[in-house]
């Protein structure tokens, strides 16, 4: 060492094995740290492990709850116990995720009139179900009255639903009384409506079960008025060209969703002056959320670009900024390989992608901490100190600081892993693992990056055509001018005079490419421990810290007041009174029940299914195999 240092700093700068490895074998370190995550990414790709989980309403229920277990057991029983009974003929299996619901709201306030029913029938019979491609996705079933396989099953609608005393408005009944085809009627009279609608109500004045799912539930026997009616269009699988419902299921879903978007736009434009129409299907709703999440990915790219630019500015090196960002990105395949293939956690959703914003901040902070420690080492130990000693001092200082922050943050997410809700629990595990492996990559990879920067890029400037500049002379190494200056300044005790020589060449496009810590190294004056510190560090040491000491009691009081206000505000928190707007108002799949009156839904949510009831038995303690 060429500078007097304290005994503590001398001990801290004693080289240890990894500091020697990072300095002498930096190329092996970088090769190892880059190759392992790449191999993990290849393994994930080859095994097809990266896929988003199929979310359902059960994901947000509590694990271990008997109701949830019963529901999951029913899913397994329906999907596996009777697989042999499922037809592989095109569209003869009803695909409930594709079931499309058409909501009608009569703008005049009452949908239970002859004029409204006649227009609704015209739309359903001659426009909605005749839309191009409808017959490719509709559910097929046999009917007794025709003994043929129709192109599409009839819509489930109030117009075709017979009451206990009256036939349906436009339906032809089979021998068992169910509607199997349209009749020849093209319109219904006001007299028929006035006679039929009262038969839809029970003795208690409420709609009977057969009609409650098609007619707004604000209609009662004493007030037979509602603006809302709905129609259910049944869809079937497998599609033409697929051997079964499970055959390339995602491709079938994509085909339906692509068609459904155009169908929805078409149907919603049919309302005219009488109806406001909305269309919903579970599959299309899920696809819309996915599309919105994907469109938001541009913000991720923007965040990455911003953090990258700032890292280049703060570290004063494009090389360090790019390699620091690469280190953050490499943490993802490494973490996912551990998360999915070793921890065997299969639940991965769009929520997990939000961790990229978290890790960008943490990863950039770790890069800054290590870089600043390396800068401070130059001031404390002297710029001419051996690189392995400088690295040892920097490593010990930075690794401890980063360990504390990374450990506490990771533990906070590990705590959320104990949550009973699957998405929150899985996200906690994912985020915690991501933070840990990013820290491991940083303490392994970034020291080697600093060595490369110190040796290869630190003294290269744009205005010198990126040729290496002698740090003592400011001249390109090997030139006559450099040799002459080197001889002239051989006996210089400080490098303060040469600092100005770098000023003319340190900036390119407003980014200091490789100025680094030289400008501030071993500066005269001030605390000996802070010679070599940069302006921000000097500000906190010389200005901010003394100010806090003078105002320490007032700071404590202010903190207590803020804490008290936060506690008081927490006591005022209440459950949401209305549903949060997760997606824009104009999105067509905004919610299952588009037309909602304050405090209640307008329709009964159950759907009629044309199969016999089955009794399923579940062994207590046996859970759904995918959870």
Secondary structure per residue as TSV (DSSP state, phi and psi in degrees):
chain	resnum	aa	ss	phi	psi
A	1	X	-	360.0	147.3
A	2	X	-	-106.8	5.3
A	3	X	S	-132.3	139.4
A	4	X	-	-69.0	126.7
A	5	X	-	-128.0	161.5
A	6	X	-	-71.3	161.9
A	7	X	H	-62.4	-35.8
A	8	X	H	-62.8	-45.7
A	9	X	H	-67.9	-34.3
A	10	X	H	-62.9	-43.5
A	11	X	H	-66.6	-38.3
A	12	X	H	-68.8	-23.0
A	13	X	T	-93.3	3.4
A	14	X	S	-65.1	124.0
A	15	X	-	-62.2	142.8
A	16	X	-	-125.1	178.1
A	17	X	H	-61.1	-42.0
A	18	X	H	-75.7	-30.2
A	19	X	H	-62.8	-40.3
A	20	X	H	-65.3	-41.3
A	21	X	H	-63.4	-46.2
A	22	X	H	-62.1	-33.9
A	23	X	H	-81.7	-44.1
A	24	X	H	-91.5	-28.1
A	25	X	S	-123.7	42.2
A	26	X	H	-60.1	-33.1
A	27	X	H	-66.9	-37.2
A	28	X	H	-68.7	-37.3
A	29	X	H	-61.9	-48.3
A	30	X	H	-65.1	-40.7
A	31	X	H	-61.9	-43.2
A	32	X	H	-65.2	-48.0
A	33	X	H	-68.4	-25.4
A	34	X	H	-89.2	-38.4
A	35	X	H	-68.2	-43.5
A	36	X	H	-59.5	-51.2
A	37	X	H	-61.3	-36.3
A	38	X	H	-64.1	-42.7
A	39	X	H	-61.3	-41.6
A	40	X	H	-60.9	-41.6
A	41	X	H	-63.5	-39.2
A	42	X	H	-65.2	-41.8
A	43	X	H	-61.2	-44.2
A	44	X	H	-62.7	-41.6
A	45	X	H	-67.9	-43.2
A	46	X	H	-67.0	-40.1
A	47	X	H	-79.8	-7.8
A	48	X	T	65.4	30.7
A	49	X	-	-78.7	-22.6
A	50	X	-	-84.3	107.5
A	51	X	-	-156.8	150.7
A	52	X	-	-81.8	139.7
A	53	X	-	-68.9	145.6
A	54	X	-	-76.8	106.1
A	55	X	-	-80.3	148.7
A	56	X	-	-141.5	175.9
A	57	X	G	-66.2	-17.3
A	58	X	G	-78.2	-17.8
A	59	X	G	-60.9	-33.1
A	60	X	G	-98.6	10.3
A	61	X	S	-93.7	171.7
A	62	X	-	-86.7	127.9
A	63	X	T	-65.2	141.8
A	64	X	T	87.4	-10.8
A	65	X	-	-72.9	131.7
A	66	X	H	-56.9	-36.5
A	67	X	H	-64.3	-42.3
A	68	X	H	-64.7	-43.9
A	69	X	H	-62.3	-40.3
A	70	X	H	-63.0	-42.8
A	71	X	H	-64.6	-41.4
A	72	X	H	-68.0	-36.3
A	73	X	H	-63.9	-37.8
A	74	X	H	-64.6	-39.5
A	75	X	H	-60.8	-46.6
A	76	X	H	-62.4	-42.1
A	77	X	I	-64.5	-43.6
A	78	X	I	-68.2	-35.0
A	79	X	I	-86.9	-22.2
A	80	X	I	-120.6	-36.9
A	81	X	I	-66.5	-34.8
A	82	X	T	-115.2	32.6
A	83	X	G	-60.0	-35.3
A	84	X	G	-66.0	-20.2
A	85	X	G	-90.1	-3.9
A	86	X	S	-84.2	130.8
A	87	X	-	-78.3	143.4
A	88	X	-	-98.9	4.0
A	89	X	S	-70.5	146.5
A	90	X	T	-52.9	126.0
A	91	X	T	60.0	26.1
A	92	X	-	-100.5	7.1
A	93	X	E	-114.9	122.9
A	94	X	E	-70.4	127.4
A	95	X	-	-100.9	99.3
A	96	X	G	-69.0	-28.0
A	97	X	G	-66.4	-23.6
A	98	X	G	-91.3	-9.5
A	99	X	-	-50.5	125.1
A	100	X	E	-109.3	126.9
A	101	X	E	-108.6	128.9
A	102	X	E	-108.0	118.9
A	103	X	E	-100.0	131.1
A	104	X	E	-113.9	131.7
A	105	X	E	-122.6	117.5
A	106	X	E	-75.6	121.0
A	107	X	T	-67.9	-18.0
A	108	X	T	-85.2	-6.1
A	109	X	S	101.8	-13.0
A	110	X	-	-140.6	114.9
A	111	X	S	-91.7	-2.0
A	112	X	S	-99.4	49.9
A	113	X	S	-124.2	162.5
A	114	X	H	-61.4	-45.2
A	115	X	H	-61.0	-41.6
A	116	X	H	-66.9	-43.9
A	117	X	H	-63.4	-40.4
A	118	X	H	-65.4	-41.0
A	119	X	H	-68.5	-40.8
A	120	X	H	-60.4	-42.4
A	121	X	H	-63.3	-40.6
A	122	X	H	-62.1	-43.5
A	123	X	H	-66.5	-46.3
A	124	X	I	-68.0	-44.3
A	125	X	I	-79.8	-37.9
A	126	X	I	-111.0	-9.7
A	127	X	I	-127.8	-49.2
A	128	X	I	-67.7	-52.5
A	129	X	T	-79.9	-3.0
A	130	X	T	-106.3	7.9
A	131	X	S	-60.5	143.4
A	132	X	T	-57.0	126.3
A	133	X	T	90.7	-6.7
A	134	X	H	-58.7	-40.3
A	135	X	H	-69.2	-12.6
A	136	X	H	-79.0	-22.8
A	137	X	H	-117.5	-14.0
A	138	X	B	-69.4	154.7
A	139	X	-	-78.1	136.4
A	140	X	-	-105.8	143.0
A	141	X	-	-156.0	156.4
A	142	X	B	-85.0	148.6
A	143	X	-	-127.8	139.6
A	144	X	T	-63.8	-35.4
A	145	X	T	-75.2	-16.7
A	146	X	T	-114.5	-23.3
A	147	X	-	52.6	31.2
A	148	X	S	-133.5	166.9
A	149	X	B	-94.2	106.9
A	150	X	-	-69.4	163.0
A	151	X	S	-63.1	-44.0
A	152	X	S	-140.4	147.6
A	153	X	-	-71.5	158.2
A	154	X	-	-71.9	149.9
A	155	X	-	-63.8	149.9
A	156	X	B	-88.9	107.5
A	157	X	-	-148.4	156.3
A	158	X	T	-63.4	-24.6
A	159	X	T	-69.9	-23.5
A	160	X	T	-111.0	2.4
A	161	X	-	-89.9	116.4
A	162	X	-	-78.8	145.0
A	163	X	-	-90.1	-179.6
A	164	X	S	-69.1	-21.1
A	165	X	S	-122.0	-12.7
A	166	X	S	-129.8	145.6
A	167	X	-	-72.3	167.3
A	168	X	-	-71.3	162.5
A	169	X	S	-65.0	-44.2
A	170	X	S	-129.2	15.7
A	171	X	E	-105.9	147.2
A	172	X	E	-100.4	126.5
A	173	X	E	-87.4	147.8
A	174	X	-	-90.7	-175.0
A	175	X	T	-64.3	-27.0
A	176	X	T	-92.1	5.5
A	177	X	S	93.4	-9.8
A	178	X	-	-80.6	155.4
A	179	X	E	-81.3	129.2
A	180	X	E	-120.8	-9.8
A	181	X	E	-165.6	165.2
A	182	X	E	-72.7	146.0
A	183	X	-	-88.6	-170.8
A	184	X	S	-89.4	-3.4
A	185	X	-	-69.7	137.0
A	186	X	-	-106.5	-12.0
A	187	X	-	-156.2	162.3
A	188	X	-	-124.1	143.3
A	189	X	-	-85.6	160.7
A	190	X	H	-64.1	-33.9
A	191	X	H	-64.3	-43.6
A	192	X	H	-62.5	-40.4
A	193	X	H	-63.6	-45.7
A	194	X	H	-64.1	-27.1
A	195	X	H	-83.9	-30.9
A	196	X	H	-88.1	-44.7
A	197	X	G	-55.9	-41.6
A	198	X	G	-58.9	-24.6
A	199	X	G	-76.3	-5.7
A	200	X	G	-81.7	-6.2
A	201	X	B	-107.4	147.6
A	202	X	-	-82.2	178.0
A	203	X	T	-64.8	-28.3
A	204	X	T	-80.8	3.0
A	205	X	S	91.1	-4.8
A	206	X	S	-95.3	160.0
A	207	X	B	-62.4	141.9
A	208	X	-	-71.3	162.6
A	209	X	H	-58.8	-31.8
A	210	X	H	-67.2	-23.9
A	211	X	H	-113.0	-17.0
A	212	X	H	-64.7	-25.0
A	213	X	T	-85.0	-6.5
A	214	X	T	-114.2	-18.1
A	215	X	B	-120.5	141.5
A	216	X	-	-55.3	135.0
A	217	X	T	-79.1	5.7
A	218	X	T	-83.7	-5.6
A	219	X	-	-81.7	135.9
A	220	X	-	-132.4	170.3
A	221	X	S	-61.7	-33.2
A	222	X	S	-85.5	-18.2
A	223	X	-	-138.5	83.9
A	224	X	-	-83.3	61.4
A	225	X	-	-137.6	131.6
A	226	X	-	-156.1	147.4
A	227	X	S	-88.8	-5.6
A	228	X	E	-115.8	133.1
A	229	X	E	-142.6	158.3
A	230	X	E	-143.4	157.6
A	231	X	E	-129.9	138.6
A	232	X	E	-108.9	126.0
A	233	X	E	-105.0	118.2
A	234	X	-	-85.9	133.9
A	235	X	B	-116.4	149.8
A	236	X	E	-128.6	160.2
A	237	X	E	-141.5	162.1
A	238	X	S	-78.4	160.3
A	239	X	-	-77.6	166.9
A	240	X	T	-59.5	133.4
A	241	X	T	94.8	-2.0
A	242	X	-	-117.8	142.3
A	243	X	S	-81.1	-24.0
A	244	X	S	-159.0	175.0
A	245	X	T	-62.5	-36.0
A	246	X	T	-82.6	-12.7
A	247	X	T	-67.7	113.5
A	248	X	T	45.2	54.6
A	249	X	H	-59.1	-38.3
A	250	X	H	-63.8	-37.2
A	251	X	H	-65.6	-39.8
A	252	X	H	-63.4	-42.2
A	253	X	H	-61.6	-41.7
A	254	X	H	-63.3	-40.8
A	255	X	H	-62.3	-45.5
A	256	X	H	-64.0	-45.5
A	257	X	H	-63.6	-39.2
A	258	X	H	-63.9	-44.2
A	259	X	H	-67.1	-40.2
A	260	X	H	-64.3	-31.6
A	261	X	H	-62.1	-45.6
A	262	X	H	-68.4	-38.3
A	263	X	H	-61.7	-43.8
A	264	X	H	-62.8	-45.7
A	265	X	H	-60.8	-39.4
A	266	X	H	-65.7	-48.6
A	267	X	H	-66.1	-40.6
A	268	X	H	-67.9	-15.2
A	269	X	T	-90.7	3.3
A	270	X	-	-91.6	-6.9
A	271	X	-	-64.8	-36.2
A	272	X	T	63.2	-143.5
A	273	X	T	-85.0	-10.0
A	274	X	T	-98.5	-45.1
A	275	X	E	-117.4	148.4
A	276	X	E	-107.6	125.7
A	277	X	E	-119.1	137.2
A	278	X	E	-131.1	148.5
A	279	X	E	-123.2	140.3
A	280	X	E	-141.9	142.0
A	281	X	E	-147.0	145.4
A	282	X	H	-60.6	-42.1
A	283	X	H	-63.2	-44.9
A	284	X	H	-68.8	-34.8
A	285	X	H	-62.2	-45.7
A	286	X	H	-63.7	-40.8
A	287	X	H	-63.5	-37.3
A	288	X	H	-65.3	-42.7
A	289	X	H	-60.7	-40.1
A	290	X	H	-63.9	-40.5
A	291	X	H	-64.2	-41.4
A	292	X	H	-65.3	-40.8
A	293	X	H	-62.8	-40.7
A	294	X	H	-66.8	-40.0
A	295	X	H	-65.2	-30.6
A	296	X	T	-73.1	-10.1
A	297	X	H	-62.9	-22.0
A	298	X	H	-62.5	-30.1
A	299	X	H	-68.7	-32.4
A	300	X	H	-63.6	-46.3
A	301	X	H	-62.0	-39.7
A	302	X	H	-63.4	-39.9
A	303	X	H	-64.3	-43.5
A	304	X	H	-60.7	-44.7
A	305	X	H	-62.8	-43.4
A	306	X	H	-64.0	-47.3
A	307	X	H	-63.1	-39.4
A	308	X	H	-61.1	-47.4
A	309	X	H	-61.9	-43.1
A	310	X	H	-68.5	-35.5
A	311	X	H	-63.2	-40.9
A	312	X	H	-62.4	-39.4
A	313	X	H	-69.4	-47.3
A	314	X	H	-68.5	-41.2
A	315	X	H	-80.9	-6.1
A	316	X	T	57.1	31.9
A	317	X	-	-154.6	126.3
A	318	X	H	-64.3	-38.7
A	319	X	H	-60.8	-49.3
A	320	X	H	-64.4	-37.6
A	321	X	H	-64.8	-45.2
A	322	X	H	-66.9	-44.7
A	323	X	H	-68.2	-32.9
A	324	X	H	-65.6	-41.0
A	325	X	H	-67.1	-39.7
A	326	X	H	-59.7	-40.5
A	327	X	H	-60.3	-41.6
A	328	X	H	-66.0	-44.3
A	329	X	H	-66.1	-38.4
A	330	X	H	-64.8	-19.3
A	331	X	H	-67.3	-24.0
A	332	X	H	-70.3	-54.3
A	333	X	H	-62.9	-36.1
A	334	X	H	-62.8	-46.0
A	335	X	H	-67.4	-42.0
A	336	X	H	-65.0	-36.9
A	337	X	H	-61.4	-43.8
A	338	X	I	-68.3	-45.1
A	339	X	I	-61.6	-43.9
A	340	X	I	-90.6	-45.1
A	341	X	I	-92.3	-24.8
A	342	X	I	-102.7	-50.7
A	343	X	S	-75.5	-16.7
A	344	X	-	62.3	34.6
A	345	X	-	-92.5	113.2
A	346	X	-	-94.4	-10.2
A	347	X	-	-82.2	111.6
A	348	X	-	-142.5	119.3
A	349	X	-	-128.6	-177.0
A	350	X	H	-60.3	-27.9
A	351	X	H	-58.7	-35.9
A	352	X	H	-65.5	-28.8
A	353	X	H	-67.4	-21.4
A	354	X	T	-64.8	-17.1
A	355	X	H	-63.4	-17.8
A	356	X	H	-63.8	-34.8
A	357	X	H	-67.3	-37.6
A	358	X	H	-64.7	-49.2
A	359	X	H	-74.5	-25.1
A	360	X	H	-61.7	-43.5
A	361	X	H	-68.1	-46.3
A	362	X	H	-66.7	-43.9
A	363	X	H	-64.3	-43.1
A	364	X	H	-63.6	-39.2
A	365	X	H	-62.2	-41.3
A	366	X	H	-63.7	-40.3
A	367	X	H	-61.6	-43.3
A	368	X	H	-64.7	-41.6
A	369	X	H	-61.7	-45.8
A	370	X	H	-67.2	-42.6
A	371	X	H	-62.7	-43.9
A	372	X	H	-64.6	-36.7
A	373	X	H	-63.9	-39.0
A	374	X	H	-65.9	-39.2
A	375	X	H	-63.5	-46.7
A	376	X	H	-64.6	-32.7
A	377	X	H	-61.9	-35.9
A	378	X	H	-64.3	-35.4
A	379	X	H	-76.3	-37.3
A	380	X	H	-78.1	-43.6
A	381	X	H	-95.4	-19.3
A	382	X	-	100.7	141.8
A	383	X	T	-66.7	-23.0
A	384	X	T	-90.3	5.3
A	385	X	S	-64.4	153.7
A	386	X	-	-57.1	141.2
A	387	X	H	-63.0	-36.6
A	388	X	H	-68.1	-33.0
A	389	X	H	-70.5	-41.2
A	390	X	H	-63.2	-40.5
A	391	X	H	-67.0	-39.9
A	392	X	H	-61.9	-44.7
A	393	X	H	-62.9	-45.5
A	394	X	H	-64.2	-43.3
A	395	X	H	-63.0	-47.8
A	396	X	H	-62.9	-38.3
A	397	X	H	-71.2	-45.1
A	398	X	H	-78.8	-41.5
A	399	X	H	-60.8	-39.3
A	400	X	H	-66.3	-45.3
A	401	X	H	-63.2	-43.9
A	402	X	H	-68.2	-34.0
A	403	X	H	-61.9	-43.2
A	404	X	H	-63.4	-48.6
A	405	X	H	-68.2	-41.8
A	406	X	H	-67.1	-41.0
A	407	X	H	-64.8	-46.6
A	408	X	H	-64.9	-39.8
A	409	X	H	-66.8	-43.8
A	410	X	H	-62.9	-40.5
A	411	X	H	-64.2	-35.3
A	412	X	H	-61.4	-39.1
A	413	X	H	-76.1	-33.2
A	414	X	H	-63.5	-31.5
A	415	X	H	-63.2	-40.0
A	416	X	H	-66.6	-17.3
A	417	X	T	-65.9	-18.8
A	418	X	T	-81.9	-3.4
A	419	X	-	-65.5	145.5
A	420	X	S	-76.3	-17.1
A	421	X	S	-83.1	124.8
A	422	X	H	-59.0	-47.8
A	423	X	H	-60.0	-42.2
A	424	X	H	-68.8	-42.6
A	425	X	H	-62.3	-48.0
A	426	X	H	-65.8	-38.3
A	427	X	H	-64.9	-37.9
A	428	X	H	-61.1	-43.9
A	429	X	H	-63.9	-45.2
A	430	X	H	-61.8	-49.1
A	431	X	H	-65.0	-41.5
A	432	X	H	-63.0	-44.9
A	433	X	H	-63.4	-39.7
A	434	X	H	-62.0	-42.2
A	435	X	H	-64.7	-42.7
A	436	X	H	-64.7	-47.4
A	437	X	H	-72.3	-28.1
A	438	X	H	-67.0	-38.8
A	439	X	H	-64.0	-44.5
A	440	X	H	-60.6	-44.7
A	441	X	H	-61.8	-38.8
A	442	X	H	-64.9	-48.3
A	443	X	H	-73.1	-17.7
A	444	X	H	-90.6	-43.5
A	445	X	H	-91.6	-39.4
A	446	X	H	-69.7	-33.4
A	447	X	H	-56.3	-40.9
A	448	X	H	-64.5	-36.6
A	449	X	H	-63.9	-39.2
A	450	X	H	-65.5	-36.2
A	451	X	H	-64.0	-46.2
A	452	X	H	-61.2	-43.9
A	453	X	I	-62.8	-45.0
A	454	X	I	-61.1	-40.3
A	455	X	I	-87.1	-32.0
A	456	X	I	-112.3	-32.5
A	457	X	I	-118.0	-14.5
A	458	X	T	-64.6	-36.4
A	459	X	T	-111.2	36.7
A	460	X	B	-114.1	135.9
A	461	X	-	-129.1	148.3
A	462	X	G	-59.0	-42.8
A	463	X	G	-74.8	-6.9
A	464	X	G	-106.5	19.6
A	465	X	T	59.0	33.0
A	466	X	T	63.6	16.7
A	467	X	-	-77.9	148.0
A	468	X	B	-70.7	133.5
A	469	X	B	-106.8	138.1
A	470	X	-	-67.0	126.3
A	471	X	T	-64.7	-21.3
A	472	X	T	-91.1	-23.1
A	473	X	T	-114.1	-24.4
A	474	X	-	79.5	5.2
A	475	X	S	-102.7	154.4
A	476	X	B	-60.8	131.3
A	477	X	T	-59.7	139.9
A	478	X	T	91.2	-13.0
A	479	X	S	-80.6	162.8
A	480	X	H	-62.1	-38.7
A	481	X	H	-62.9	-39.4
A	482	X	H	-65.5	-43.2
A	483	X	H	-65.5	-38.6
A	484	X	H	-65.5	-45.3
A	485	X	H	-65.7	-37.3
A	486	X	H	-62.2	-40.6
A	487	X	H	-67.8	-39.8
A	488	X	H	-65.1	-38.2
A	489	X	T	-102.7	18.5
A	490	X	T	-61.2	-33.4
A	491	X	T	-94.9	10.1
A	492	X	-	-64.2	132.9
A	493	X	S	-88.2	-21.6
A	494	X	-	-137.1	169.0
A	495	X	-	-113.5	17.7
A	496	X	H	-59.9	-39.2
A	497	X	H	-66.9	-28.6
A	498	X	H	-84.8	-10.5
A	499	X	H	-60.9	-38.7
A	500	X	H	-66.6	-22.6
A	501	X	H	-69.8	-22.0
A	502	X	H	-86.2	-18.4
A	503	X	H	-57.8	-38.5
A	504	X	T	-72.7	-13.8
A	505	X	T	-124.3	8.5
A	506	X	S	-86.8	-18.2
A	507	X	E	-110.2	142.7
A	508	X	E	-143.0	120.3
A	509	X	T	55.9	36.9
A	510	X	T	67.6	11.9
A	511	X	E	-116.1	121.1
A	512	X	E	-71.1	103.7
A	513	X	S	-69.3	-44.9
A	514	X	S	-147.7	28.7
A	515	X	-	-64.3	-42.7
A	516	X	T	60.3	-155.1
A	517	X	T	-85.7	-2.8
A	518	X	G	-55.0	-39.6
A	519	X	G	-58.9	-30.9
A	520	X	G	-108.5	-0.4
A	521	X	T	-66.3	131.9
A	522	X	T	53.0	41.6
A	523	X	-	-67.0	150.4
A	524	X	S	-81.3	155.7
A	525	X	S	82.9	160.6
A	526	X	S	81.1	-175.9
A	527	X	-	-59.2	133.9
A	528	X	G	-58.5	-37.1
A	529	X	G	-69.0	-17.5
A	530	X	G	-110.7	14.4
A	531	X	T	-67.9	132.8
A	532	X	T	94.6	-6.0
A	533	X	-	-76.4	154.5
A	534	X	-	-88.5	167.9
A	535	X	H	-54.1	-42.3
A	536	X	H	-63.6	-41.7
A	537	X	H	-66.0	-39.5
A	538	X	H	-65.1	-35.0
A	539	X	H	-62.8	-48.4
A	540	X	I	-65.7	-35.2
A	541	X	I	-76.4	-44.0
A	542	X	I	-93.6	-25.0
A	543	X	I	-115.9	-55.2
A	544	X	I	-69.5	-47.3
A	545	X	H	-62.8	-45.1
A	546	X	H	-61.4	-36.3
A	547	X	H	-63.9	-43.3
A	548	X	H	-63.2	-37.2
A	549	X	H	-64.5	-39.1
A	550	X	H	-69.1	-33.2
A	551	X	T	-105.1	22.2
A	552	X	H	-61.6	-39.6
A	553	X	H	-70.4	-41.1
A	554	X	H	-64.4	-34.8
A	555	X	H	-65.2	-39.1
A	556	X	H	-64.6	-43.2
A	557	X	H	-63.4	-44.9
A	558	X	H	-61.9	-41.9
A	559	X	H	-61.8	-39.9
A	560	X	H	-65.5	-38.6
A	561	X	H	-64.6	-45.4
A	562	X	H	-62.4	-41.0
A	563	X	H	-63.0	-42.3
A	564	X	H	-62.3	-41.3
A	565	X	H	-64.0	-37.7
A	566	X	H	-65.5	-42.5
A	567	X	H	-63.3	-43.4
A	568	X	H	-62.3	-42.3
A	569	X	H	-64.2	-34.1
A	570	X	H	-65.7	-32.2
A	571	X	H	-71.3	-14.7
A	572	X	T	-93.4	-3.8
A	573	X	-	-66.5	137.5
A	574	X	-	-134.9	158.5
A	575	X	-	-60.9	154.1
A	576	X	-	-62.2	135.1
A	577	X	S	-82.7	-25.1
A	578	X	S	-132.7	161.3
A	579	X	-	-69.5	137.8
A	580	X	-	-68.3	144.3
A	581	X	-	-86.0	86.0
A	582	X	-	-71.2	-31.5
A	583	X	S	-129.4	159.2
A	584	X	-	-58.8	154.1
A	585	X	T	-58.4	-34.3
A	586	X	T	-75.8	-10.8
A	587	X	-	-70.1	134.0
A	588	X	T	-74.8	-23.9
A	589	X	T	-99.8	36.9
A	590	X	S	-60.5	-42.0
A	591	X	-	-159.1	163.2
A	592	X	S	-63.6	-45.0
A	593	X	-	-109.3	98.9
A	594	X	S	-65.9	-41.1
A	595	X	S	-100.4	109.4
A	596	X	E	-126.5	133.2
A	597	X	E	-89.4	154.7
A	598	X	T	-55.5	121.2
A	599	X	T	88.1	-7.3
A	600	X	E	-155.0	156.1
A	601	X	E	-89.4	153.8
A	602	X	S	-87.0	-10.5
A	603	X	S	-134.2	150.5
A	604	X	-	-69.4	137.4
A	605	X	-	-84.9	-13.8
A	606	X	-	-70.9	149.4
A	607	X	-	-116.3	145.2
A	608	X	-	-79.0	130.3
A	609	X	-	-121.7	135.6
A	610	X	-	-90.4	57.6
A	611	X	S	-144.0	159.9
A	612	X	-	-70.6	152.5
A	613	X	-	-70.6	140.5
A	614	X	-	-119.9	149.0
A	615	X	-	-103.7	123.6
A	616	X	-	-110.3	142.2
A	617	X	-	-114.1	135.3
A	618	X	-	-123.0	132.4
A	619	X	-	-74.7	127.2
A	620	X	T	-61.0	132.3
A	621	X	T	94.0	-10.2
A	622	X	-	-94.7	117.0
A	623	X	-	-98.1	166.2
A	624	X	-	-57.5	131.1
A	625	X	T	-65.8	-21.6
A	626	X	T	-90.9	-1.5
A	627	X	-	-122.1	360.0
